[in-house]
Amino acid sequence: MTPSALLLLCLGAPLLQALAAAIAPRPPGLRDSLQILMSILFFTAACLVFNAARGGGVARIVLARPLPHVDLAFALEPLGVLMALVISGLGLAHSFHSAAYFRAVGEPAPARVQAFMALTSFAAVALSFSANLFTFFVSYQALILASFPLVAHGGDEEARRAAGVYLATLLAASIGLLLPAIVWTYALTERLEFHAGGLFDAEVSPLTLNILLVLFVLGVAAIALPPVHRWLPSSSVAPYPAAAMIQGVAVTNVGGVGVLKITTYVFGARLSEAWIGAQGLIVLAGAAMCVAALIALSKQDLRERLSYSMMAQSAAVAMGALIALPTGTFAAALQIVAQACAATTLAMAAATIHAATGRTRAADLEGIGRLMPWTFASFALAAASLIGMPPFSGAWAKLWLITAAADAGYLWAGGLAALAAVLTFAHWGPLAAIGLVGRAPADAFKRPDGASILLVAPAILAAIATASLLFLADPIANFLSTIWRGAR
Amino acid sequence: MTIASILELLRNNAALIAVLAPFIGAPLCALMPAGRWASLLAMLAALIAAIAAGDLALRALSAGAAPIAAMNALGLRLDGVGAFAGALIAGLATLVSIAMPAFIGRRASAPYEAGLFLIALSAWLGLAYAGDLVTLFIAAQISTLALAALGALGASADRAAASGAYRQLIAGAIAGALMLIGAALVARASGGTAFDALAEARVAAPGAASIGYGLMIAAFALLAGVAPLHAWMGGYFSRAASFATLAFAAIGAAAQLAALGRICAYAFASPELGEGVSRALLALGLVSVAFGSIQAIGARDVRRLAAYAGAAQAGCVLIAFAMGSPAGFSAGLVQIFALSAAALALTMAAPVPGAITALDGFARRAPFASIAMTIGALSLMGAPLTIGFLGRWRLIEAGVGGGWWWAAGAVIVASLSAVFYCGRLIERLYFRRASVAQTNPHDPWRIFTIPALLCAAAAVLLGVDPAILLAAADASGRFLTGAAP
């Protein structure tokens, strides 16, 4: 298959998955089998795309031309390929887990959640492969619209209110900030195509670059920088698998990729000239990391705690992307991969605990690790990675981030990142410890046989992926190096 | 006489055919014994008008000279805005007429309603092709009277309809007075009422001409439902017969906005008047965006919501026209197209009665109608790959290109507020269950969903590949006052 055909397959597989959920909602066996098969197809396509890209394959597919000189187009590029691998890989484990979870809790409308989760995956991959700012915007809007029903799924007043906040925050930021930035860029450069050296020529003033940088970064509210962060805590009302999709697999990570694409392919070398805006945003990101990690400490609901924790992690991605150095870009990319694996593991482990014991609060987890050792070991490993404890991948991402900050002269930013890691330890560390060493509660399981293998195994697999990133940092750096080589 | 020469004769008189086909069809409809036959006849007349207007637009916007000369000989005038709007009005009327039987049903007044719709259509096309201010005034008055009568005929089913129609009648009377005084002042200052004279006239009294154009703009803004002159519209939309509100929302507002655009284009031809007209349009546009958006957010009735959202979108159209450039007019025409498509999809597919709570769980009861409404709402929001996005993009692009950043800001405000009111609408469609047992007056398989779905499909297809629409809008923008493109 040609790289273009593989790219199309990679984009089409999650769409087929959504279609399968929509047209075959029952019997459950058929529905879940189709979901898993489509996930395997998606992951296989992503692996083939990765292989093609590693071999120097080039692909660009144009679906339409909705504006003069602007295509709806997708292209093979390293960041997109990496994200496709992460989303499809974690999505494969997640498809097994969500199928088992829905059966365990007796979810009344699993097909609807599965369809929208697949659509969210599609939009996330489309955004990752977007060849220009217009396609980026279209995919981003699709991501918001596809993930919003996941938050509203509960149908009660709380879910409706949360979905309203989710939709309003993300859409308002994208229309109010991102769209003007894109149109302004088009007016200045008469092009929107992503380019390794950036889009702006010498005529664009530094003041304009600064304003545009702020509009772009805050416009991509999926990265959850304040004041456009409220959607992330709101997403906690979604069912566990949906929350895992939003907080772990797709939305937050795509926010990070979005900002990285903008800093590398839109600003490129001229990012250093937007230093006032960049510094302001780095201060914001640093503060957000610490405050979010602190707020997470006060949250008892596991999904809420994870959402604030992910806010802190996403801010780290923003910080890395805004440091105008290749090390910053690499730190941000590695952080995305590490946080995706760790957050998905945590979310799946929390979902498994909920399905097996009905427990959702941090205070109720004491001794659960003794009853569910594999699940809780995965939980603890993912928490260690999010904290940034060596030798897990999160540690290397944080280390690169602090190094990049120091190289750029932002030692204070490195300090904030270190402080945020300590606060992250404060909200995950003791929880993991009491879960593993506390006294095992009696009659914790809702059913005598506990959690099924399909609930436990995906969390273990995701934890293995989190741990194996330790060995993958160097290959990832080599794979992504074309970005900064191209920029030069 | 060969068939080819007859065809050529017909094509050269396409504007006349477009106006006359519904005009002749109207009394024939009234004579029909049953509503369904009258609807069929109305559909046929609208289709003939659509073919004629479409052909005229195609020829005028690609070649120009032949149809323009033929129209001038008839005392009509073809300019860019008129050519584009004529085809749009007739096309939308055909779609609306397909849905007519579902709305007027087997009421005793159905043949009269079909006839009144055709009279209104004829008048709307008259607005697009009028050659002078007097014809424009007459067409505006006929359209208002026909639509008010159409709204009032629903009184047999609901007495509140008469009240809604009465509001429109008053608005029409006020607009008529403003228009007449304005036309007189413009004629006095420019030396005539014919558009070809206005396009080339040296304005003797710029002050009087400015006031005259201002009054005419206000009159058409009132008729199109531009805020804050839209006080009549809320009541009309929630009380008048649903077919009348559909006709106004989908076609009438577009026709009045196009007429307003034509007036502005001729005013911009005189350098002395351009700045004043531009300021007036801007002020009106910004106020309309703000008022319309705020009211749409608070609306508790789907048709009222459509009316107020229409006012906000109409504000965007005025802002585009205010730029006075071909790019601005082109953006305004695309925006009119987007507004009409969204309004048609929303008002045609909405349940009757249209309280917003009636939308709870509507997607389960009427999935196809809900799809049409959703796409209409997304287009109003300016979601990518819909025609609404294209309209917004063109408008922001024209604004940024002309250095009008705040105009781009106003468009973004309109989009942001649309996120709230359209988001709420979509949320009710798909994420709520009906709290009370709902009757199902709109069966999803009824024929009325087809035009709504067609319109929704057009909103998406033209959003994905808008080359034809953009070419037409750009060509229209280039020959604003009738000079060949």
HADDOCK unambig.tbl for C-alpha pairs under 7 A between the chains (distance, minus, plus):
assign (segid A and resid 64 and name CA) (segid B and resid 464 and name CA) 6.22 0.50 0.50
assign (segid A and resid 64 and name CA) (segid B and resid 465 and name CA) 6.28 0.50 0.50
assign (segid A and resid 65 and name CA) (segid B and resid 464 and name CA) 6.79 0.50 0.50
assign (segid A and resid 65 and name CA) (segid B and resid 465 and name CA) 5.85 0.50 0.50
assign (segid A and resid 66 and name CA) (segid B and resid 463 and name CA) 6.17 0.50 0.50
assign (segid A and resid 66 and name CA) (segid B and resid 464 and name CA) 4.79 0.50 0.50
assign (segid A and resid 66 and name CA) (segid B and resid 465 and name CA) 4.90 0.50 0.50
assign (segid A and resid 66 and name CA) (segid B and resid 466 and name CA) 5.84 0.50 0.50
assign (segid A and resid 138 and name CA) (segid B and resid 384 and name CA) 5.46 0.50 0.50
assign (segid A and resid 155 and name CA) (segid B and resid 431 and name CA) 6.10 0.50 0.50
assign (segid A and resid 155 and name CA) (segid B and resid 432 and name CA) 6.65 0.50 0.50
assign (segid A and resid 168 and name CA) (segid B and resid 420 and name CA) 6.99 0.50 0.50
assign (segid A and resid 172 and name CA) (segid B and resid 416 and name CA) 5.81 0.50 0.50
assign (segid A and resid 175 and name CA) (segid B and resid 412 and name CA) 6.78 0.50 0.50
assign (segid A and resid 175 and name CA) (segid B and resid 416 and name CA) 6.58 0.50 0.50
assign (segid A and resid 176 and name CA) (segid B and resid 412 and name CA) 6.04 0.50 0.50
assign (segid A and resid 176 and name CA) (segid B and resid 416 and name CA) 6.73 0.50 0.50
assign (segid A and resid 183 and name CA) (segid B and resid 397 and name CA) 6.66 0.50 0.50
assign (segid A and resid 187 and name CA) (segid B and resid 400 and name CA) 6.93 0.50 0.50
assign (segid A and resid 187 and name CA) (segid B and resid 401 and name CA) 6.81 0.50 0.50
